[in-house]
Amino acid sequence: MASASKVPPLPLLRGLELFRNGLAKLHRRTVPGHIALLELHMTGYLSQAIGAAAELGIADALAERPRQPQDLAKALGVDEDALRRLMRLLLSFDIFTQRGDGSYALNGLSKSLRSDAPVTLRDLFRFFGSEYHRNHWTHLPEAVRTGQPVGPMLDGKSFFEYTAEHRDIGELFDRAMTSVSTLAVEPLLAAYDFGRFGTLVDLGAGHGSLLIDILQRSQATRGIIFDLPEVVEELPAQLASLGLADRLTVETGSFFESVPKGGDAYILKHIIHDWSDAEAERILRTTRAAMEPDATLLIIDIVLPKHRRPHAGKFIDIEMLVNNTGRERTQVDLGNLLARGGFTLTKVTQTAAPDCVVEARPMR
Ligand SMILES: C[S@@+](CC[C@H](N)C(=O)[O-])C[C@H]1O[C@@H](n2cnc3c(N)ncnc32)[C@H](O)[C@@H]1O
């Protein structure tokens, strides 16, 4: 499995988080409240600017070599003056760097905007910057008024119904989820030994990047990738090209109906948080029905902390409010939900990423 050395130890990360939050608080308190608020609001512009850099492929164009603004504008087919203005904003936040000769180059922050970086966030930012996603977030007040996701009101269908039918945005979303996986996989593999299970079944696996990583590091492990047919239709060819076809198979269906039998562990990664308690309970019950009594359930999701500091889970919870029927949950919420679905929560392992591995066993 992964060596833990690539991932900083949790106590160090916690200390740094507290320190950075203290500094940010101090920063906010050194200016009048309305200025601090305005500054926070303007970070929305920055999100869009990062999304534009991702969409335009600026980091890919700088991958081979630094480029002068004129050269970069030509390579991207964009207006040079507008590009300089976009880069000026990004550079002011250390996203890209400008060398002494005026050329732009990649740096620590911008390298993960490359399509082929080991941890690539390009498609995630393209999805968040897309018209579809931005339009939904415009309707956040409506989601707060009604407590319902905005998809049915705007598109006449739920998020997953829409992405199943509109494969342009659906494929971008699937790739965005693979982006998130590249971010989470090292911390997950460093924190949890998935290789101790003979067969892993990943339900709602998307493009299967977690199982691919696990099986590449653990030769004795077998896996089943399970998702909706349109999401995984091209996967078998990819698995064959990776030399994994004999150990990693693909099955399709809906986890509301039935899931594959025969797993020693069942993974639900970033699934339970997509759904309401009633829907999540149905997924858990379907999974429970397929499981042997001694099999293990692994929910991989954020577990909301008790503290009041900023946390990724508090942002993603609003994403769930806007686009899904789900929510981020505390450990108590998850324990109660698991009990409703026929499981006992046995262990929670925090990773160096926001995700936790929540282990559960079928109730006897
Ligand atoms: C948030 S993504 C998570 C993907 C993957 N587990 C990951 O962590 O990258 C949710 C996944 O659930 C899948 N999904 C949605 N409804 C489903 C259903 N009824 N049955 C099976 N999979 C479903 C989607 O296609 C998508 O791949």
Ligand as a Chemical Component Dictionary entry (heavy atoms), coordinates in Angstrom:
data_LIG
# 
_chem_comp.id                   LIG 
_chem_comp.type                 NON-POLYMER 
_chem_comp.pdbx_formal_charge   0 
_chem_comp.three_letter_code    LIG 
# 
loop_
_chem_comp_atom.comp_id 
_chem_comp_atom.atom_id 
_chem_comp_atom.alt_atom_id 
_chem_comp_atom.type_symbol 
_chem_comp_atom.charge 
_chem_comp_atom.model_Cartn_x 
_chem_comp_atom.model_Cartn_y 
_chem_comp_atom.model_Cartn_z 
_chem_comp_atom.pdbx_ordinal 
LIG C1  C1  C 0  -20.173 12.079 -6.216  1  
LIG S1  S1  S 1  -19.918 10.828 -7.394  2  
LIG C2  C2  C 0  -18.702 9.827  -6.574  3  
LIG C3  C3  C 0  -17.921 8.978  -7.517  4  
LIG C4  C4  C 0  -16.800 8.148  -6.863  5  
LIG N1  N1  N 0  -17.285 7.279  -5.812  6  
LIG C5  C5  C 0  -15.730 9.061  -6.338  7  
LIG O1  O1  O 0  -15.600 9.168  -5.106  8  
LIG O2  O2  O -1 -15.024 9.681  -7.134  9  
LIG C6  C6  C 0  -21.406 9.890  -7.255  10 
LIG C7  C7  C 0  -21.434 8.646  -8.142  11 
LIG O3  O3  O 0  -22.677 7.949  -7.893  12 
LIG C8  C8  C 0  -23.123 7.424  -9.119  13 
LIG N2  N2  N 0  -24.566 7.147  -9.016  14 
LIG C9  C9  C 0  -25.577 8.047  -8.936  15 
LIG N3  N3  N 0  -26.752 7.405  -8.843  16 
LIG C10 C10 C 0  -26.467 6.071  -8.867  17 
LIG C11 C11 C 0  -27.266 4.889  -8.787  18 
LIG N4  N4  N 0  -28.589 4.971  -8.657  19 
LIG N5  N5  N 0  -26.641 3.691  -8.820  20 
LIG C12 C12 C 0  -25.280 3.606  -8.947  21 
LIG N6  N6  N 0  -24.469 4.689  -9.022  22 
LIG C13 C13 C 0  -25.061 5.908  -8.988  23 
LIG C14 C14 C 0  -22.794 8.520  -10.101 24 
LIG O4  O4  O 0  -22.817 8.068  -11.438 25 
LIG C15 C15 C 0  -21.411 8.951  -9.626  26 
LIG O5  O5  O 0  -20.394 8.221  -10.254 27 
# 
loop_
_chem_comp_bond.comp_id 
_chem_comp_bond.atom_id_1 
_chem_comp_bond.atom_id_2 
_chem_comp_bond.value_order 
_chem_comp_bond.pdbx_ordinal 
LIG C1  S1  SING 1  
LIG S1  C2  SING 2  
LIG S1  C6  SING 3  
LIG C2  C3  SING 4  
LIG C3  C4  SING 5  
LIG C4  N1  SING 6  
LIG C4  C5  SING 7  
LIG C5  O1  DOUB 8  
LIG C5  O2  SING 9  
LIG C6  C7  SING 10 
LIG C7  O3  SING 11 
LIG C7  C15 SING 12 
LIG O3  C8  SING 13 
LIG C8  N2  SING 14 
LIG C8  C14 SING 15 
LIG N2  C9  SING 16 
LIG N2  C13 SING 17 
LIG C9  N3  DOUB 18 
LIG N3  C10 SING 19 
LIG C10 C11 SING 20 
LIG C10 C13 DOUB 21 
LIG C11 N4  SING 22 
LIG C11 N5  DOUB 23 
LIG N5  C12 SING 24 
LIG C12 N6  DOUB 25 
LIG N6  C13 SING 26 
LIG C14 O4  SING 27 
LIG C14 C15 SING 28 
LIG C15 O5  SING 29 
# 
